Amino acid sequence: MNEWTLSPEEIKRVKGLGCLQDKTRPNTFNVRVITRNGKLTAAEHRAVIEASERFGLGEVAMTTRLTLEIQGVPYENIQPMIDFLAEHGLQTGGTGAKVRPIVACKGTTCQYGLLDSFGLSEKLHELFYVGYHGVTLPHKFKIAVGGCPNNCVKPDLNDLGIIGQRVPQVDLEKCRGCGKCQVEAGCPVKVAKLVDGKIQIDPDQCNHCGRCKGKCPFGAVGDHVDGYKVTIGGRWGKKVAHGIPLTKIFTSEEEVLAVVEKAILLFKEEGIAGERFADTIQRLGFDYVNDKLLK
């Protein structure tokens, strides 16, 4: 393999632009194109294809963060390609100790979705990926939005995860203790049970998936509270950590956006360079961080 001729400083500079070394070719990079939680218009897709053919190998890979990576771009083609993409409203990036591109599932259109994951993630993208782009943090900060407790995009393995919730409200006066309870039969996690002839849903075991909504023909579980569970301190990689839920179910987007900003600012102010948010929480204590974010 030929030697790289670029200085470490220059390699670091272009990495900050979203250009990662391709270890198979000297002075060649794979360049990340930012999407809106995995979405691009047809025209933007065509621009990415043209850029890959004009400036790279004509190959585009998808990343785990729902960005697109144009493969095999020679160093001298980086800036011309960035300029070309900018003409089509596209940017490169997604690296460094910053808020990373937001990931979201298809909860807006999925049959199980309990929230507008597209809409919320686009707001998060504008406020915190774009709006905080010049803010350097102790480490990268990843955010994911899941439309329901199925957790398809693994929100709890991100520094901050948002999960759609539908909390059942049980009206025991309407429960008739049916021989075959439709709520009990339809509960996918088997926590809804008839106890002494009345439906009971253990609030500590219920995952708030909302599947019981409308199941009772008499309306015993007719009302629900829609909301958002927020987890903090998750990560994958060499040292996996599952995010811990904050001790509150949020009931508005405004509350969620506010707590996300508080979490980023707490990490910026109280985190130590080189540590992930999970390490910051462990060092400070979950109760302390939970209290700071909620109050």
LOLUMTOR-623840 format. One record per residue (C-alpha): x, y, z. Coordinates in pm, 1 decimal. Layout:
+----------+----------+----------+
!        u !        v !        w !
+----------+----------+----------+
!        X !        Y !        Z !
...
+----------+----------+----------+
This chain:
+----------+----------+----------+
!        u !        v !        w !
+----------+----------+----------+
!      0.0 !      0.0 !      0.0 !
!    132.8 !    342.1 !    -88.4 !
!    216.7 !    589.8 !    185.8 !
!     -0.4 !    884.8 !    268.9 !
!    160.7 !   1217.7 !    181.4 !
!    -83.9 !   1442.3 !    366.6 !
!     12.3 !   1584.4 !    703.8 !
!   -171.2 !   1464.1 !   1016.7 !
!   -302.3 !   1818.7 !   1059.8 !
!   -456.6 !   1819.5 !    713.0 !
!   -608.8 !   1475.1 !    762.8 !
!   -763.0 !   1600.5 !   1089.3 !
!   -893.3 !   1915.0 !    917.4 !
!  -1074.1 !   1728.9 !    641.3 !
!  -1206.3 !   1475.8 !    892.1 !
!  -1378.9 !   1771.6 !   1056.0 !
!  -1553.1 !   1828.2 !    722.0 !
!  -1691.3 !   1474.8 !    726.5 !
!  -1412.9 !   1313.3 !    520.3 !
!  -1274.9 !    989.4 !    664.6 !
!   -959.3 !    813.7 !    547.1 !
!  -1004.4 !    520.2 !    312.7 !
!   -737.4 !    282.5 !    437.0 !
!   -730.9 !     92.8 !    107.0 !
!   -611.7 !    386.6 !   -104.0 !
!   -355.0 !    660.3 !    -34.6 !
!   -476.4 !   1019.7 !     -5.6 !
!   -837.2 !    904.5 !    -55.2 !
!  -1140.3 !    967.6 !    161.1 !
!  -1497.0 !    853.4 !    212.5 !
!  -1713.8 !   1161.7 !    248.6 !
!  -2030.4 !   1174.3 !    459.7 !
!  -2333.5 !   1359.6 !    325.4 !
!  -2581.6 !   1472.7 !    590.9 !
!  -2946.0 !   1369.9 !    557.5 !
!  -3253.2 !   1470.3 !    757.3 !
!  -3287.1 !   1156.4 !    969.3 !
!  -3227.4 !    943.8 !    660.3 !
!  -3450.7 !   1140.4 !    426.3 !
!  -3349.9 !   1314.9 !    104.3 !
!  -3559.0 !   1443.6 !   -183.1 !
!  -3533.4 !   1268.1 !   -519.0 !
!  -3338.4 !   1568.2 !   -652.7 !
!  -3093.6 !   1547.0 !   -361.1 !
!  -3044.8 !   1175.1 !   -425.9 !
!  -2961.0 !   1253.0 !   -788.0 !
!  -2706.9 !   1513.6 !   -672.8 !
!  -2539.2 !   1259.0 !   -444.5 !
!  -2523.4 !   1006.7 !   -728.8 !
!  -2373.6 !   1263.7 !   -965.6 !
!  -2120.3 !   1372.1 !   -701.5 !
!  -2013.9 !   1011.7 !   -644.6 !
!  -1961.9 !    961.0 !  -1018.9 !
!  -1782.9 !   1291.8 !  -1081.5 !
!  -1559.1 !   1302.5 !   -775.3 !
!  -1543.8 !    949.1 !   -632.1 !
!  -1576.0 !    584.2 !   -730.0 !
!  -1944.7 !    602.9 !   -817.3 !
!  -2032.9 !    412.2 !   -499.5 !
!  -2244.0 !    531.9 !   -204.2 !
!  -2260.1 !    351.9 !    130.4 !
!  -2511.9 !    402.6 !    409.8 !
!  -2393.8 !    461.2 !    765.4 !
!  -2554.8 !    351.2 !   1090.5 !
!  -2648.8 !    716.8 !   1153.7 !
!  -2857.7 !    733.1 !    833.5 !
!  -2606.0 !    948.3 !    647.7 !
!  -2469.5 !    866.6 !    301.4 !
!  -2099.1 !    811.4 !    243.7 !
!  -1952.3 !    879.3 !    -99.6 !
!  -1670.6 !    630.4 !   -145.4 !
!  -1320.2 !    680.0 !   -278.9 !
!  -1284.7 !   1057.1 !   -313.7 !
!   -924.8 !   1167.0 !   -389.0 !
!   -798.9 !   1448.2 !   -168.4 !
!   -789.1 !   1698.1 !   -455.2 !
!  -1158.7 !   1630.8 !   -526.8 !
!  -1282.8 !   1700.0 !   -174.1 !
!  -1338.8 !   2073.2 !   -197.7 !
!  -1483.9 !   2065.6 !   -551.8 !
!  -1726.2 !   1796.8 !   -436.8 !
!  -1826.2 !   1990.9 !   -123.4 !
!  -1890.4 !   2295.5 !   -341.8 !
!  -2096.6 !   2088.8 !   -585.5 !
!  -2308.1 !   1940.9 !   -305.9 !
!  -2361.3 !   2285.8 !   -154.0 !
!  -2505.0 !   2404.4 !   -485.5 !
!  -2772.8 !   2137.8 !   -436.6 !
!  -2842.2 !   2225.5 !    -72.8 !
!  -2638.7 !   1939.8 !     73.5 !
!  -2365.7 !   1942.6 !    335.7 !
!  -2093.7 !   1705.9 !    451.1 !
!  -2011.3 !   1647.6 !    816.1 !
!  -2114.9 !   1419.2 !   1100.5 !
!  -1778.2 !   1386.7 !   1274.7 !
!  -1606.5 !   1534.5 !   1577.6 !
!  -1691.6 !   1608.8 !   1941.5 !
!  -2026.6 !   1761.9 !   1856.9 !
!  -2394.4 !   1677.8 !   1834.9 !
!  -2408.0 !   1414.3 !   1562.5 !
!  -2679.6 !   1375.3 !   1294.3 !
!  -3013.7 !   1278.3 !   1442.9 !
!  -3143.9 !    926.1 !   1383.4 !
!  -3516.7 !    847.4 !   1371.9 !
!  -3736.3 !    552.2 !   1288.3 !
!  -4040.9 !    568.6 !   1059.4 !
!  -4280.7 !    624.4 !   1349.9 !
!  -4466.1 !    894.1 !   1157.3 !
!  -4592.0 !    637.6 !    906.4 !
!  -4539.9 !    303.8 !   1085.3 !
!  -4852.4 !    132.4 !   1219.0 !
!  -4694.8 !    114.7 !   1564.5 !
!  -4569.9 !    474.6 !   1575.8 !
!  -4693.1 !    677.6 !   1873.3 !
!  -4532.5 !   1007.9 !   1775.4 !
!  -4432.1 !   1209.5 !   1470.4 !
!  -4073.0 !   1087.5 !   1461.3 !
!  -3999.3 !   1262.2 !   1129.6 !
!  -4127.7 !   1597.8 !   1254.5 !
!  -3956.8 !   1579.3 !   1593.2 !
!  -3624.1 !   1463.0 !   1451.7 !
!  -3622.9 !   1743.9 !   1195.4 !
!  -3670.5 !   1995.4 !   1476.5 !
!  -3388.0 !   1830.3 !   1668.6 !
!  -3172.4 !   1839.0 !   1355.5 !
!  -3223.9 !   2213.5 !   1303.8 !
!  -3190.6 !   2308.4 !   1670.7 !
!  -2902.6 !   2090.1 !   1778.2 !
!  -2713.2 !   1947.6 !   1479.6 !
!  -2729.7 !   2268.9 !   1278.0 !
!  -2779.6 !   2518.3 !   1560.7 !
!  -2505.4 !   2373.6 !   1783.1 !
!  -2265.3 !   2293.6 !   1500.0 !
!  -2005.9 !   2537.1 !   1630.9 !
!  -2025.8 !   2405.3 !   1988.4 !
!  -1747.4 !   2167.6 !   2089.2 !
!  -1843.8 !   1909.7 !   2351.8 !
!  -1630.4 !   1674.5 !   2563.3 !
!  -1711.4 !   1397.6 !   2314.4 !
!  -1962.5 !   1315.4 !   2041.4 !
!  -2328.4 !   1331.9 !   2141.7 !
!  -2577.5 !   1105.4 !   1964.4 !
!  -2955.0 !   1146.4 !   1967.9 !
!  -3214.0 !    896.9 !   1840.3 !
!  -3593.7 !    914.6 !   1818.3 !
!  -3799.5 !    595.5 !   1839.6 !
!  -4167.9 !    608.6 !   1758.4 !
!  -4264.6 !    334.2 !   2003.0 !
!  -4115.6 !     91.6 !   2258.3 !
!  -4015.4 !   -149.6 !   1980.5 !
!  -3690.9 !     53.3 !   1979.8 !
!  -3603.6 !    -24.4 !   1617.9 !
!  -3337.0 !    250.6 !   1605.7 !
!  -3212.9 !    162.3 !   1956.1 !
!  -3273.6 !    500.6 !   2123.9 !
!  -3147.4 !    368.4 !   2456.7 !
!  -2806.6 !    299.1 !   2301.3 !
!  -2760.1 !    668.6 !   2222.4 !
!  -2635.0 !    943.7 !   2448.9 !
!  -2994.7 !   1062.5 !   2454.9 !
!  -3292.0 !    861.5 !   2335.1 !
!  -3653.4 !    963.4 !   2287.5 !
!  -3920.9 !    692.1 !   2280.8 !
!  -4290.0 !    734.0 !   2202.0 !
!  -4524.0 !    630.8 !   2483.8 !
!  -4894.6 !    565.3 !   2528.2 !
!  -4971.8 !    526.4 !   2898.3 !
!  -5298.9 !    340.4 !   2967.2 !
!  -5553.3 !    483.1 !   3211.1 !
!  -5761.4 !    207.3 !   3371.0 !
!  -6121.7 !    272.7 !   3477.1 !
!  -6206.9 !    -16.9 !   3708.2 !
!  -6573.1 !     85.1 !   3730.0 !
!  -6613.2 !     -1.7 !   3361.8 !
!  -6432.2 !   -334.9 !   3390.1 !
!  -6678.1 !   -628.9 !   3384.2 !
!  -6422.9 !   -901.5 !   3443.7 !
!  -6495.3 !  -1078.6 !   3115.1 !
!  -6411.5 !  -1448.0 !   3100.8 !
!  -6175.8 !  -1373.8 !   2813.5 !
!  -6038.6 !  -1023.5 !   2863.8 !
!  -5942.9 !   -864.7 !   2531.4 !
!  -5695.6 !   -632.0 !   2703.9 !
!  -5517.0 !   -923.1 !   2870.1 !
!  -5519.0 !  -1127.3 !   2548.8 !
!  -5384.8 !   -839.3 !   2340.3 !
!  -5100.7 !   -728.4 !   2568.5 !
!  -4775.2 !   -814.6 !   2383.7 !
!  -4563.7 !   -801.6 !   2701.5 !
!  -4817.9 !   -993.7 !   2914.4 !
!  -4843.6 !   -744.3 !   3200.1 !
!  -5218.3 !   -679.7 !   3170.2 !
!  -5392.8 !   -939.3 !   3386.1 !
!  -5729.9 !  -1004.8 !   3545.4 !
!  -5689.5 !   -999.9 !   3922.8 !
!  -5993.8 !  -1078.7 !   4135.4 !
!  -6214.6 !  -1011.4 !   3836.6 !
!  -6065.8 !   -671.7 !   3747.8 !
!  -5807.5 !   -573.6 !   3489.0 !
!  -5473.6 !   -468.7 !   3633.2 !
!  -5177.0 !   -323.6 !   3442.4 !
!  -4854.9 !   -311.7 !   3641.9 !
!  -4720.7 !     42.5 !   3583.3 !
!  -4364.7 !    -69.4 !   3652.4 !
!  -4377.8 !   -348.8 !   3394.4 !
!  -4591.6 !   -184.7 !   3123.8 !
!  -4382.6 !    -58.2 !   2831.7 !
!  -4654.5 !    189.4 !   2722.4 !
!  -4682.8 !     48.2 !   2371.8 !
!  -5049.5 !    148.1 !   2339.6 !
!  -5162.8 !   -187.1 !   2195.2 !
!  -5440.4 !   -211.5 !   2455.3 !
!  -5608.8 !    104.6 !   2328.9 !
!  -5964.5 !     27.0 !   2222.5 !
!  -5936.6 !   -342.6 !   2310.4 !
!  -6194.0 !   -333.7 !   2592.0 !
!  -6546.8 !   -314.0 !   2446.0 !
!  -6668.9 !   -147.7 !   2766.1 !
!  -6400.2 !    120.4 !   2780.9 !
!  -6215.6 !      0.9 !   3088.9 !
!  -5888.6 !     92.6 !   2915.8 !
!  -6027.3 !    358.3 !   2686.7 !
!  -5815.4 !    655.4 !   2787.1 !
!  -5441.4 !    694.0 !   2736.9 !
!  -5182.1 !    965.1 !   2787.5 !
!  -4946.9 !   1007.8 !   2492.3 !
!  -4595.2 !   1111.2 !   2577.9 !
!  -4220.6 !   1071.4 !   2542.7 !
!  -3975.7 !    868.1 !   2748.5 !
!  -3624.2 !   1015.8 !   2750.8 !
!  -3321.8 !    798.2 !   2824.5 !
!  -2972.2 !    930.5 !   2894.0 !
!  -2625.6 !    780.8 !   2891.1 !
!  -2658.6 !    507.8 !   2632.2 !
!  -2387.0 !    407.9 !   2386.7 !
!  -2268.5 !    117.3 !   2175.0 !
!  -1917.4 !     23.8 !   2070.8 !
!  -1636.5 !   -126.8 !   2274.3 !
!  -1811.1 !    -41.3 !   2600.9 !
!  -2188.0 !    -74.1 !   2569.6 !
!  -2417.0 !    114.3 !   2808.1 !
!  -2796.6 !    116.9 !   2812.3 !
!  -2956.4 !    455.1 !   2864.1 !
!  -3141.6 !    517.6 !   3189.9 !
!  -3491.8 !    669.4 !   3167.5 !
!  -3549.1 !   1005.1 !   3329.0 !
!  -3806.7 !    982.9 !   3605.8 !
!  -4078.7 !   1157.6 !   3410.0 !
!  -4287.8 !   1089.9 !   3100.2 !
!  -4293.3 !   1413.3 !   2900.2 !
!  -4621.1 !   1510.1 !   2736.7 !
!  -4521.3 !   1778.0 !   2485.1 !
!  -4256.4 !   1832.7 !   2219.0 !
!  -4163.9 !   2160.6 !   2388.2 !
!  -4073.0 !   1976.2 !   2707.4 !
!  -3865.5 !   1724.9 !   2512.5 !
!  -3674.8 !   1989.7 !   2317.3 !
!  -3603.8 !   2177.0 !   2641.9 !
!  -3467.3 !   1870.1 !   2820.7 !
!  -3249.2 !   1779.3 !   2520.4 !
!  -3092.5 !   2123.0 !   2531.9 !
!  -3040.2 !   2096.2 !   2908.0 !
!  -2866.1 !   1761.7 !   2860.0 !
!  -2631.3 !   1896.5 !   2592.6 !
!  -2545.2 !   2201.8 !   2801.1 !
!  -2489.9 !   1992.8 !   3114.9 !
!  -2254.9 !   1769.2 !   2917.3 !
!  -2071.4 !   2073.4 !   2780.5 !
!  -2035.2 !   2237.8 !   3121.0 !
!  -1975.3 !   1941.4 !   3350.8 !
!  -1830.5 !   1677.1 !   3120.1 !
!  -1457.2 !   1613.2 !   3099.9 !
!  -1280.1 !   1614.7 !   2763.7 !
!  -1268.0 !   1264.8 !   2619.4 !
!  -1549.9 !   1113.0 !   2825.3 !
!  -1886.2 !   1009.4 !   2685.0 !
!  -2209.5 !   1131.1 !   2840.3 !
!  -2253.1 !    787.1 !   3002.6 !
!  -1925.5 !    840.2 !   3190.8 !
!  -2029.3 !   1190.3 !   3294.0 !
!  -2355.2 !   1054.9 !   3437.2 !
!  -2173.4 !    776.1 !   3618.3 !
!  -1923.2 !   1022.2 !   3765.4 !
!  -2182.4 !   1279.5 !   3872.6 !
!  -2450.6 !   1028.7 !   3970.5 !
!  -2778.3 !    964.6 !   3790.5 !
!  -2988.6 !   1127.6 !   4063.7 !
!  -2789.3 !   1450.2 !   4032.6 !
!  -2820.1 !   1458.8 !   3652.1 !
!  -3188.6 !   1361.8 !   3661.1 !
!  -3259.2 !   1641.4 !   3907.1 !
!  -3067.0 !   1896.9 !   3700.3 !
!  -3251.6 !   1804.6 !   3381.8 !
!  -3598.0 !   1799.3 !   3535.4 !
!  -3570.7 !   2108.6 !   3753.9 !
+----------+----------+----------+
